[in-house]
Amino acid sequence: MLSDVRKSNWFSNLTTSVIIGYAVVLGFKTSHQIEVAFEHWWFYLDLVITLYFLIEIVIKISADKKEFFKSGWNIFDFLIVAVTLIPIEESEFMMIARLLRLFRVLRLFNSRPELKNIIDMLIGAIPSIIDIVILMFIIFYVYGVIGSFLFSSLPSGLWSDLLTSMLTLFRVLTFEDWTDVMYEAMELNSLYWIYFVSFIIITAFVFFNLFIAVIIGEMEALREQGKGSMKTTIDEDHKILESVQKELAEVKALLQELKQKE
């Protein structure tokens, strides 16, 4: 019974609807007027949401038993529910209490398989992304040192030291008024545009495409993994079917022998 409820689509969709509804309510609570107007209802609403999440996690644990805690996503769900059950008075620790309630929205990751796949994809891409970030830091460092040497005399102070120069380069990377920064530097030398254009080509074009390539590669790997698991399932079903057909043939042969003896 509980296993059927656990695997049913309506149960998953109901949990997703509750989480989304609760996220909407949290958004409304950011408005002081709405919060005051429905002050007496927040407690009961929060109580209903808490009871639902508690019942939901109990159903999942009862249906999956020991298998429940073998999944990292299930442990993530369990910890969020357990943490939000901690009794905290909002009057004393308002910020902590609201943050704990906000964690419930994160359960949306586990309620939708599509979101889980995206998160798993990003987690799988972390090693490659870290390598790209290290390369970008090296580029930022080199260009930051060069920029602090070339443009330290500019009145804007955007290149006064290495850290400020790297922050200015991040501004250039995000295309936030980067031409103003470039034109100010070109007042010192008209060829300094090479510095900015080369930096944008290397970082904005090359490295961003590397990020996209890594993510697409991880998506392809997950897709191939899914095809592999599907192929394995088909092969297993095919083997079972062949075994059943073989047993039926043996039974049929045995029946024919018995009929001949009669």
Secondary structure in CASP SS format (residue, H / E / C, confidence):
PFRMAT SS
TARGET T0000
AUTHOR 0000-0000-0000
METHOD secondary structure of the structure
MODEL  1
M C 1.00
L H 1.00
S H 1.00
D H 1.00
V H 1.00
R H 1.00
K H 1.00
S C 1.00
N H 1.00
W H 1.00
F H 1.00
S H 1.00
N H 1.00
L H 1.00
T H 1.00
T H 1.00
S H 1.00
V H 1.00
I H 1.00
I H 1.00
G H 1.00
Y H 1.00
A H 1.00
V H 1.00
V H 1.00
L H 1.00
G H 1.00
F H 1.00
K H 1.00
T C 1.00
S C 1.00
H H 1.00
Q H 1.00
I H 1.00
E H 1.00
V H 1.00
A H 1.00
F C 1.00
E H 1.00
H H 1.00
W H 1.00
W H 1.00
F H 1.00
Y H 1.00
L H 1.00
D H 1.00
L H 1.00
V H 1.00
I H 1.00
T H 1.00
L H 1.00
Y H 1.00
F H 1.00
L H 1.00
I H 1.00
E H 1.00
I H 1.00
V H 1.00
I H 1.00
K H 1.00
I H 1.00
S H 1.00
A H 1.00
D H 1.00
K H 1.00
K H 1.00
E H 1.00
F H 1.00
F H 1.00
K H 1.00
S C 1.00
G H 1.00
W H 1.00
N H 1.00
I H 1.00
F H 1.00
D H 1.00
F H 1.00
L H 1.00
I H 1.00
V H 1.00
A H 1.00
V H 1.00
T H 1.00
L C 1.00
I C 1.00
P C 1.00
I C 1.00
E C 1.00
E C 1.00
S C 1.00
E C 1.00
F C 1.00
M H 1.00
M H 1.00
I H 1.00
A H 1.00
R H 1.00
L H 1.00
L H 1.00
R H 1.00
L H 1.00
F H 1.00
R H 1.00
V H 1.00
L H 1.00
R H 1.00
L H 1.00
F H 1.00
N H 1.00
S H 1.00
R C 1.00
P H 1.00
E H 1.00
L H 1.00
K H 1.00
N H 1.00
I H 1.00
I H 1.00
D H 1.00
M H 1.00
L H 1.00
I H 1.00
G H 1.00
A C 1.00
I H 1.00
P H 1.00
S H 1.00
I H 1.00
I H 1.00
D H 1.00
I H 1.00
V H 1.00
I H 1.00
L H 1.00
M H 1.00
F H 1.00
I H 1.00
I H 1.00
F H 1.00
Y H 1.00
V H 1.00
Y H 1.00
G H 1.00
V H 1.00
I H 1.00
G H 1.00
S H 1.00
F H 1.00
L H 1.00
F C 1.00
S C 1.00
S C 1.00
L C 1.00
P C 1.00
S C 1.00
G C 1.00
L C 1.00
W C 1.00
S C 1.00
D C 1.00
L H 1.00
L H 1.00
T H 1.00
S H 1.00
M H 1.00
L H 1.00
T H 1.00
L H 1.00
F H 1.00
R H 1.00
V H 1.00
L H 1.00
T C 1.00
F C 1.00
E C 1.00
D C 1.00
W H 1.00
T H 1.00
D H 1.00
V H 1.00
M H 1.00
Y H 1.00
E H 1.00
A H 1.00
M H 1.00
E C 1.00
L C 1.00
N C 1.00
S H 1.00
L H 1.00
Y H 1.00
W H 1.00
I H 1.00
Y H 1.00
F H 1.00
V H 1.00
S H 1.00
F H 1.00
I H 1.00
I H 1.00
I H 1.00
T H 1.00
A H 1.00
F H 1.00
V H 1.00
F H 1.00
F H 1.00
N H 1.00
L H 1.00
F H 1.00
I H 1.00
A H 1.00
V H 1.00
I H 1.00
I H 1.00
G H 1.00
E H 1.00
M H 1.00
E H 1.00
A H 1.00
L H 1.00
R H 1.00
E H 1.00
Q H 1.00
G H 1.00
K H 1.00
G H 1.00
S H 1.00
M H 1.00
K H 1.00
T H 1.00
T H 1.00
I H 1.00
D H 1.00
E H 1.00
D H 1.00
H H 1.00
K H 1.00
I H 1.00
L H 1.00
E H 1.00
S H 1.00
V H 1.00
Q H 1.00
K H 1.00
E H 1.00
L H 1.00
A H 1.00
E H 1.00
V H 1.00
K H 1.00
A H 1.00
L H 1.00
L H 1.00
Q H 1.00
E H 1.00
L H 1.00
K H 1.00
Q H 1.00
K H 1.00
E C 1.00
END
